[in-house]
């Protein structure tokens, strides 16, 4: 079951800045103009940040979650982006043996951060994060939870806020989605056929849920021995309706080393754009090409009048 939710909330686009004090509570961030200041602070808005992957395609000696992006670790930029969109607490799920590295990277996080050791799969790691929230005296007061991949660090604040708004409006399971722009072919042995891309959407994170529902679904899925590729599918498996909101090209996933370089381009362009709405600022990366081992960036920024 699928419903398209048209975003009805206009939110200032605030990318993480690099001058904020080391500790900022959610109330003061809202007072500084990041919106959502009227939300009750006695009910936390919890983001579970998945940072337990092994990053086999990324390679190298440094895990991509703590690779530097815009002067900070990728996971730190991700937590700041979630906080800018309205999350007031973060639970970061880390690979065993990585907690000290991630804890150091998040020492200046703008919201309180808790740490959980992940499992042998993403699915198990998410469930561990949900169980931690369910057992925590403060986090368990949350009626909603967002689940986000740390390797999508540049998700704009308006996307996070739209996911939360959809939950406030009664949705059970929400995800940002973007139209597919490439031609897609389905391969069957030695033949292939074109798939109508007009009916396809690329799903991003953060995905938002009624907390009780997603926790129960993950428990059932573990008992049933079922595997899915994302948390939205977990809810859909047990007949819960899915709601999609508009995503963003900026919420790209860092998978390979070149993605860090591309993310740097997005980050610098966003910083130069100031506090314009993410929907009004168009970044046009006209060319990112490799020459002599160095990436040459050619970027043009335009702010249309609409």
N, C-alpha and C positions, 0 to 999 in steps of 0.2 A: 504494500500500500504506500502511495506516495502523494505528498501534497507540496505544492510550491508556495513558499511563504515570501511574499514581496516585502522587502525591508521597509518599515514604516518609521524608522527612527533616524534622525539626522544627528550624527555625532562628530565632533571635531576629531580630525585625524591627528593623533599625537604619537609620533615615533619616539622610542626611548631616547632621552637626552643623556648627555655625558657629564652633567654638572650637578645632578641632584644630590642631596645629602645621602649618607649611607643607609639610613633608615627613614622610611616615609610610610605613615599608615594610610589605609585606603581612604579614610575621611579627608585627610589633607590633600591627597591627590585629586579627589573630586572637587574640593574647594578651589584648586588651581585651574579648574576648567576642563577636566577630562570627562565631564558628564557623570551621570548616575549618582550624583550627590544626595539625591532624595531616597536612595535605597537604604533599608534598615541595616545597620551594621551589626545587629545582634544575630543575624543569620548570615554566616559566611558564604561567599561564592567561591567554591573550591575548584581549582584546576589541578588535575593529575597530569604531570608532565612526564612523558615517556622518554627516558634517557638511558635505557638499559640495553640497547642494541649493540651488536658487535661491529657493525659497519664493514662487512667483508668487501663490499664494492668500493668503499672509500679508501681502504688500505692505509698504509703509513703507520708510524709508531704512535701517533697521537689520535685518540678516538675523536670522531667528528663532533661529538657533543661538547668537547672542551677545546676544539680548534678555535683559533681567534677569528672573530668577525667584528669589524668596527671597533677594535680595541678591547673587546671583551670575549669571553667564551660564548659559543653558540647557545648553550643552555641558558646562560645569563640573559642574553638578548631575548630569548623566547619568554622567560619569566617576566621581563620588563614589558614586553608586548602584551602579555595576558593581563598584567596589572593595569596597563594603560586602558584596556578595554573594560575593566570593571571587576576583575577577579581580586579577592581580598586575601586568599590563602593559596599556597601551592604545595602539592605533594609531589616530590621528584622521585621517580622510580629509577634506581641506578643499578648497574651491573655490579655483582659482588666484587669487592676489592677496589671499586672506583669511588666510594662515598667520600673519602677525604679529598680527592681531586675536585669532585663536583661541589662539595661543601665550600672549599676555598673559592671556587669560581663564583659562588652565589653569596659570598660574604657581605656584599653590598646590595643585596636584593631589596626592592622597594616594598615587599610584602613578606610576612612570615613564611618560612619554607621548612617543610618536614621531609625526611628522607626514608625511603623504603627500598629494601633490596629486591631486585626483580627475580623472576623465575627463569625457566628454560625456554620460554616462548613469550612473545609479546602478549598473547592472550592471558597467560598465567601472570605476567607482570602487571597487567591492568587489573586483574582480579585481586592481586595482593594490594595494589593501591586502593581499590574500592573497600577492601576489608579493613585496611588501616583507617580510612575515613569513617567507616561504620563503627569502629571501636573507640574512636577518639572523642573525649568529652566535649570538645569545642566543634570540631569538624563535623561531627555527626548531627549537628543542628542544621546543616545545609540541606535544603530540599532539592537543590540542583547541583550538578557537577559537570565540569568540562574536562574532556580528555584530549590532550594535545601532544603531538610529536615534537620533541625538542628540536628536531632538525627542520622544522618550519619556523625559524626564529623571527622572520620579518612579517608575520601576519599583522595587518593593520588593526588599529584599535576598533575601527568601526565594524570590522568583521566579527571580532570577539563580542562586541556590544550587541550586534544583531542576533547572534546565537543566543545570548542571554535574554534578549527581549522576546525572542520566539518562545523560549521556555516560560517566561513570565506570562505570555499570552495563551498558555495552555498546551504547547507542544510537548510531546514526550521524548522524542529523539530528533535532534537537529544537526545538520552539517552544512558547511559552506560548500558551494558547488560552482564550477566554471564550465562553460561550453567547451567542447573539444574542437580544437582548431585544425588539427592534422587530419588528413585522409586516413581512415582506418580500414584495414583489410583483415578478414577472418581467415586464418589458414587452416586447411583441411588436407593433410598429406601433401601432395604435390600441387594442389590447386588452392586458390584463394578467391574470396568474394568481398566486394566493398560493403561496408556497414554504413547505414545512414547515420552520419554523425549528428544530425539535427536532433536526434532523440537521445544522444549520449551526454553525460555530464561527468567531469572529473571531480572526485570528492576530495575535500581537503580537511584539515583540522584547524581549530578545535571543534570537536563534536560535543554537543551538549545534551544532557539527559536529565530526566527526573531521576534523582539519585537512588531511590528505592527500587525503581524499575530496572535500571541498568545493573544494579548489584544483584538483584534476583535473577536476571537473565544470565549473567556471567556464572552464577552458581549453578543454574540449571544446565548451562552449556558444558561446564566441567563434569557434572554428573552424567550427562548424556554422551560425553566424549566427542562432541562436535567441534570442528574448527572453522573459523571464518577469518576474513582478511582485515576487517575493521569492526569497530564497536557498533556502528550503525546497523551492520548486518546482524549483529548479535540480537538487537531488539527486533529487527524485522523477522528473524527466525521464529520468534515467539509472538508474531502477529501484532506487533505494535506499529502504529503509523509513523512514517518517516516524513520529516519536514526539511526542505532545502531552502537555504538563504543564499544570497549572492556572495561569492568568494572574491578572491583577488589574485591576480598574477604575481603580486609581490609575495604571496604566501607559498612560494616555491619550496620544494623539498630538497635538502642538501643530501645528495646520494653519492656523487663522485667528486673528486678534487676540483674539477672545473666549476662546480656549482658554488664553491666558496668565492671564487673570483667574480662570478655573476652576482652573487648575493652582495658582495662589496659594492658593486655598481648600484644596485637598488638602494642599499643603505645610504650611500653618499648622496644619491639623487634625492632621497626622502629627506635627509638632513638639510639639503639646500633648498627644499621646497617650503620649509617653515611649517606652520600649523594649518595649511590648507586641507580641506577634506580629501581623503584618499581617493574619493570618486571624482574629484575635480583635477587632480594632478596626474598627468599622463607622462609616464616615463617611456621614452622610445630608445631602446638600446639598438642603435642602428648597426652596430658592428662590434663583435667581440672576437678578435682573431688572434691567433698565436703566431708570434714571430721571434725566432731565435730563443725560444724557451720563455719569453716574457709575454704576458698578455697585454695587448694594446687595447685600451678602452676608448670607444667613440660613443659618446652619449649626448643626446639632445633632450632637453626637458621642455615641455609645453604645458601651459595652464589655460585650457580652453575656457571660454566664458560660460559654459554650462556644466 
